[in-house]
Amino acid sequence: MNREEKNKKQRERRLLNGNKTTKKYEKTKMGFLVRCYRNMKSRINGVQKAKFHLYEGKQLMDKLEFYNYSLSNDTFHFLFDVWERSEYDRKLTPSLDRVDSSKGYSLDNIEWVTHSENSRRGAVSRHSN
């Protein structure tokens, strides 16, 4: 079975079970980080077209560097545990903030905050320009 056939079977299986396995995995720390990195990469590469102009040409750190940074970051663990205990309240979801939005995803420009805080910071920076 080639890769394309395998992917098709996987999509069909996910459709039948409501993507249950993936959703469960993404609520583990490593699964969450895998999804987070994939989303960062999608923004940088233009897969997420609506906001590509905000990320075009920006730096994206290496995947393993991101995983190591996050898994050794006390703030990430604290925020993830609070989010888990809240039964996955969206406002409390850990979110990676680019401190300086004119720069990309690099160790000197990222920090873990809640989704709510990251949204607030984005709104403040849009209104102050």
Summary of the structure (lengths in Angstrom):
residues: 129
radius of gyration: 16.4
end to end distance: 53.5
largest distance: 54.6
contacts: 309
relative contact order: 0.10
helix: 66%
strand: 9%
